[in-house]
């Protein structure tokens, strides 16, 4: 597939230096961040599959 791997904001972080307050915020809410690492080229056909993949990621999420 086009998605090489998926992780949350708790599992993967950028290398940007952040303040303690920002680090705490990411630690508390990192599971609400979804990171998708893609592979290969993005064309219309697999873009539709990617869109469906992303849509299904949020089917069980309750909106507050």
Biotite code that builds the C-alpha atoms (Angstrom):
import biotite.structure as struc

atoms = struc.array([
    struc.Atom([0.000, 0.000, 0.000], chain_id="A", res_id=1, res_name="UNK", atom_name="CA", element="C"),
    struc.Atom([0.859, 3.645, -0.063], chain_id="A", res_id=2, res_name="UNK", atom_name="CA", element="C"),
    struc.Atom([1.114, 3.957, 3.753], chain_id="A", res_id=3, res_name="UNK", atom_name="CA", element="C"),
    struc.Atom([4.549, 2.764, 4.855], chain_id="A", res_id=4, res_name="UNK", atom_name="CA", element="C"),
    struc.Atom([3.705, 3.091, 8.544], chain_id="A", res_id=5, res_name="UNK", atom_name="CA", element="C"),
    struc.Atom([1.420, 4.931, 10.934], chain_id="A", res_id=6, res_name="UNK", atom_name="CA", element="C"),
    struc.Atom([2.257, 6.332, 14.373], chain_id="A", res_id=7, res_name="UNK", atom_name="CA", element="C"),
    struc.Atom([0.852, 8.735, 16.955], chain_id="A", res_id=8, res_name="UNK", atom_name="CA", element="C"),
    struc.Atom([2.420, 11.933, 18.228], chain_id="A", res_id=9, res_name="UNK", atom_name="CA", element="C"),
    struc.Atom([3.486, 10.008, 21.332], chain_id="A", res_id=10, res_name="UNK", atom_name="CA", element="C"),
    struc.Atom([5.353, 7.436, 19.266], chain_id="A", res_id=11, res_name="UNK", atom_name="CA", element="C"),
    struc.Atom([7.149, 9.778, 16.868], chain_id="A", res_id=12, res_name="UNK", atom_name="CA", element="C"),
    struc.Atom([8.420, 13.319, 17.380], chain_id="A", res_id=13, res_name="UNK", atom_name="CA", element="C"),
    struc.Atom([10.148, 15.959, 15.321], chain_id="A", res_id=14, res_name="UNK", atom_name="CA", element="C"),
    struc.Atom([13.655, 17.076, 16.189], chain_id="A", res_id=15, res_name="UNK", atom_name="CA", element="C"),
    struc.Atom([12.522, 20.619, 16.995], chain_id="A", res_id=16, res_name="UNK", atom_name="CA", element="C"),
    struc.Atom([13.530, 21.877, 20.432], chain_id="A", res_id=17, res_name="UNK", atom_name="CA", element="C"),
    struc.Atom([10.396, 22.664, 22.414], chain_id="A", res_id=18, res_name="UNK", atom_name="CA", element="C"),
    struc.Atom([9.653, 24.391, 25.699], chain_id="A", res_id=19, res_name="UNK", atom_name="CA", element="C"),
    struc.Atom([8.755, 22.299, 28.741], chain_id="A", res_id=20, res_name="UNK", atom_name="CA", element="C"),
    struc.Atom([5.141, 23.478, 28.411], chain_id="A", res_id=21, res_name="UNK", atom_name="CA", element="C"),
    struc.Atom([4.981, 22.307, 24.794], chain_id="A", res_id=22, res_name="UNK", atom_name="CA", element="C"),
    struc.Atom([6.550, 18.942, 25.704], chain_id="A", res_id=23, res_name="UNK", atom_name="CA", element="C"),
    struc.Atom([3.968, 18.409, 28.447], chain_id="A", res_id=24, res_name="UNK", atom_name="CA", element="C"),
    struc.Atom([1.162, 19.294, 26.029], chain_id="A", res_id=25, res_name="UNK", atom_name="CA", element="C"),
    struc.Atom([2.483, 16.804, 23.454], chain_id="A", res_id=26, res_name="UNK", atom_name="CA", element="C"),
    struc.Atom([2.882, 14.107, 26.119], chain_id="A", res_id=27, res_name="UNK", atom_name="CA", element="C"),
    struc.Atom([-0.705, 14.604, 27.264], chain_id="A", res_id=28, res_name="UNK", atom_name="CA", element="C"),
    struc.Atom([-2.280, 14.876, 23.802], chain_id="A", res_id=29, res_name="UNK", atom_name="CA", element="C"),
    struc.Atom([0.140, 13.114, 21.471], chain_id="A", res_id=30, res_name="UNK", atom_name="CA", element="C"),
    struc.Atom([-2.214, 10.202, 20.956], chain_id="A", res_id=31, res_name="UNK", atom_name="CA", element="C"),
    struc.Atom([-4.591, 12.597, 19.172], chain_id="A", res_id=32, res_name="UNK", atom_name="CA", element="C"),
    struc.Atom([-1.956, 13.250, 16.486], chain_id="A", res_id=33, res_name="UNK", atom_name="CA", element="C"),
    struc.Atom([-1.699, 10.739, 13.642], chain_id="A", res_id=34, res_name="UNK", atom_name="CA", element="C"),
    struc.Atom([1.433, 10.569, 11.478], chain_id="A", res_id=35, res_name="UNK", atom_name="CA", element="C"),
    struc.Atom([1.329, 8.702, 8.181], chain_id="A", res_id=36, res_name="UNK", atom_name="CA", element="C"),
    struc.Atom([4.591, 7.984, 6.402], chain_id="A", res_id=37, res_name="UNK", atom_name="CA", element="C"),
    struc.Atom([3.888, 7.403, 2.728], chain_id="A", res_id=38, res_name="UNK", atom_name="CA", element="C"),
    struc.Atom([5.868, 5.513, 0.133], chain_id="A", res_id=39, res_name="UNK", atom_name="CA", element="C"),
    struc.Atom([5.966, 5.627, -3.671], chain_id="A", res_id=40, res_name="UNK", atom_name="CA", element="C"),
    struc.Atom([4.254, 8.215, -5.838], chain_id="A", res_id=41, res_name="UNK", atom_name="CA", element="C"),
    struc.Atom([0.813, 9.659, -5.189], chain_id="A", res_id=42, res_name="UNK", atom_name="CA", element="C"),
    struc.Atom([-1.520, 9.297, -8.181], chain_id="A", res_id=43, res_name="UNK", atom_name="CA", element="C"),
    struc.Atom([-5.292, 9.706, -8.514], chain_id="A", res_id=44, res_name="UNK", atom_name="CA", element="C"),
    struc.Atom([-5.994, 6.013, -7.926], chain_id="A", res_id=45, res_name="UNK", atom_name="CA", element="C"),
    struc.Atom([-3.932, 5.591, -4.791], chain_id="A", res_id=46, res_name="UNK", atom_name="CA", element="C"),
    struc.Atom([-4.887, 9.101, -3.603], chain_id="A", res_id=47, res_name="UNK", atom_name="CA", element="C"),
    struc.Atom([-8.493, 7.886, -3.423], chain_id="A", res_id=48, res_name="UNK", atom_name="CA", element="C"),
    struc.Atom([-7.344, 4.829, -1.461], chain_id="A", res_id=49, res_name="UNK", atom_name="CA", element="C"),
    struc.Atom([-5.342, 7.094, 0.867], chain_id="A", res_id=50, res_name="UNK", atom_name="CA", element="C"),
    struc.Atom([-8.366, 9.341, 1.363], chain_id="A", res_id=51, res_name="UNK", atom_name="CA", element="C"),
    struc.Atom([-10.471, 6.297, 2.287], chain_id="A", res_id=52, res_name="UNK", atom_name="CA", element="C"),
    struc.Atom([-7.725, 5.065, 4.639], chain_id="A", res_id=53, res_name="UNK", atom_name="CA", element="C"),
    struc.Atom([-7.638, 8.440, 6.427], chain_id="A", res_id=54, res_name="UNK", atom_name="CA", element="C"),
    struc.Atom([-11.440, 8.635, 6.580], chain_id="A", res_id=55, res_name="UNK", atom_name="CA", element="C"),
    struc.Atom([-11.646, 5.210, 8.230], chain_id="A", res_id=56, res_name="UNK", atom_name="CA", element="C"),
    struc.Atom([-9.043, 6.257, 10.809], chain_id="A", res_id=57, res_name="UNK", atom_name="CA", element="C"),
    struc.Atom([-11.600, 8.662, 12.264], chain_id="A", res_id=58, res_name="UNK", atom_name="CA", element="C"),
    struc.Atom([-14.810, 6.636, 11.997], chain_id="A", res_id=59, res_name="UNK", atom_name="CA", element="C"),
    struc.Atom([-14.810, 5.751, 15.702], chain_id="A", res_id=60, res_name="UNK", atom_name="CA", element="C"),
    struc.Atom([-13.694, 9.187, 16.950], chain_id="A", res_id=61, res_name="UNK", atom_name="CA", element="C"),
    struc.Atom([-16.284, 11.127, 18.925], chain_id="A", res_id=62, res_name="UNK", atom_name="CA", element="C"),
    struc.Atom([-16.384, 14.842, 18.125], chain_id="A", res_id=63, res_name="UNK", atom_name="CA", element="C"),
    struc.Atom([-16.758, 17.026, 21.196], chain_id="A", res_id=64, res_name="UNK", atom_name="CA", element="C"),
])
